[in-house]
Amino acid sequence: MMKGLLKSFTFALAGIWYVVRTQKNMKVHFTAALLAVVVSLFLCLSPLEWGLVFSAIFMVLLTECINTAIEAVVDLISPKFHPLAKIAKDCAAGAVLLAAVYSLAVAGLVLLPKVWGRM
Ligand SMILES: Nc1ncnc2c1ncn2[C@@H]1O[C@H](COP(=O)(O)OP(=O)(O)OP(=O)(O)O)[C@@H](O)[C@H]1O
């Protein structure tokens, strides 16, 4: 049981590492996440505000992982142009965009006013 769990965990980490290695957007997301955490540490956020910041960070990272998974499956099943393949890839990319907009909203509503207040 523990062995199976450890195996699944290793596969999941390999998946995340694949996304980091191959997707330039993921590198950008990780850099932005790190920056957001460092800035947040200086701003003495409340638990709720930390929750919003982490929800934004994880939303972006997990949608990028799902987007990469969908792209891989689509490329496997439909290497040639197909309207349904286009829908699948465009919708997956749309999910990442929505998550990015959410994270910008959190940055604008939670972090920016605090940074502004310290100037
Ligand atoms: N097999 C396909 N059939 C139809 N449209 C496709 C197909 N593959 C890609 N597309 C279209 O091209 C767009 C870009 O696809 P692509 O696979 O290059 O993804 P990407 O967003 O550039 O991601 P990445 O750079 O991470 O590979 C898709 O959003 C889709 O509109």
The ligand as an SDF file (V2000), in Angstrom:
LIG
                    3D

 31 33  0  0  0  0  0  0  0  0999 V2000
   -4.1470   18.9550  -34.0540 N   0  0  0  0  0  0  0  0  0  0  0  0
   -4.6610   20.1860  -34.0630 C   0  0  0  0  0  0  0  0  0  0  0  0
   -5.8450   20.4140  -34.6710 N   0  0  0  0  0  0  0  0  0  0  0  0
   -6.3900   21.6610  -34.6800 C   0  0  0  0  0  0  0  0  0  0  0  0
   -5.8320   22.7490  -34.1290 N   0  0  0  0  0  0  0  0  0  0  0  0
   -4.6670   22.6010  -33.5110 C   0  0  0  0  0  0  0  0  0  0  0  0
   -4.0120   21.3180  -33.4450 C   0  0  0  0  0  0  0  0  0  0  0  0
   -2.8500   21.4820  -32.7490 N   0  0  0  0  0  0  0  0  0  0  0  0
   -2.8030   22.7810  -32.4120 C   0  0  0  0  0  0  0  0  0  0  0  0
   -3.8800   23.4590  -32.8530 N   0  0  0  0  0  0  0  0  0  0  0  0
   -4.1640   24.9060  -32.6750 C   0  0  0  0  0  0  0  0  0  0  0  0
   -2.9540   25.6010  -32.4550 O   0  0  0  0  0  0  0  0  0  0  0  0
   -2.9630   26.2150  -31.1510 C   0  0  0  0  0  0  0  0  0  0  0  0
   -1.5860   26.0920  -30.5490 C   0  0  0  0  0  0  0  0  0  0  0  0
   -1.2880   24.7250  -30.3660 O   0  0  0  0  0  0  0  0  0  0  0  0
    0.0500   24.2010  -29.7440 P   0  0  0  0  0  0  0  0  0  0  0  0
    0.0080   22.7420  -29.6790 O   0  0  0  0  0  0  0  0  0  0  0  0
    1.2030   24.8240  -30.4720 O   0  0  0  0  0  0  0  0  0  0  0  0
   -0.0880   24.7660  -28.2830 O   0  0  0  0  0  0  0  0  0  0  0  0
    0.6100   25.9820  -27.6050 P   0  0  0  0  0  0  0  0  0  0  0  0
   -0.4940   26.7500  -26.9220 O   0  0  0  0  0  0  0  0  0  0  0  0
    1.4780   26.7380  -28.5430 O   0  0  0  0  0  0  0  0  0  0  0  0
    1.3890   25.2340  -26.4760 O   0  0  0  0  0  0  0  0  0  0  0  0
    2.9330   24.8690  -26.3730 P   0  0  0  0  0  0  0  0  0  0  0  0
    3.7180   26.0640  -26.8540 O   0  0  0  0  0  0  0  0  0  0  0  0
    3.0410   24.6450  -24.9230 O   0  0  0  0  0  0  0  0  0  0  0  0
    3.1020   23.6340  -27.1830 O   0  0  0  0  0  0  0  0  0  0  0  0
   -4.0400   25.4630  -30.3620 C   0  0  0  0  0  0  0  0  0  0  0  0
   -4.5750   26.2510  -29.3160 O   0  0  0  0  0  0  0  0  0  0  0  0
   -5.0370   25.1670  -31.4530 C   0  0  0  0  0  0  0  0  0  0  0  0
   -5.8570   26.2910  -31.7310 O   0  0  0  0  0  0  0  0  0  0  0  0
  1  2  1  0
  2  3  1  0
  2  7  2  0
  3  4  2  0
  4  5  1  0
  5  6  2  0
  6  7  1  0
  6 10  1  0
  7  8  1  0
  8  9  2  0
  9 10  1  0
 10 11  1  0
 11 12  1  0
 11 30  1  0
 12 13  1  0
 13 14  1  0
 13 28  1  0
 14 15  1  0
 15 16  1  0
 16 17  2  0
 16 18  1  0
 16 19  1  0
 19 20  1  0
 20 21  2  0
 20 22  1  0
 20 23  1  0
 23 24  1  0
 24 25  2  0
 24 26  1  0
 24 27  1  0
 28 29  1  0
 28 30  1  0
 30 31  1  0
M  END
$$$$
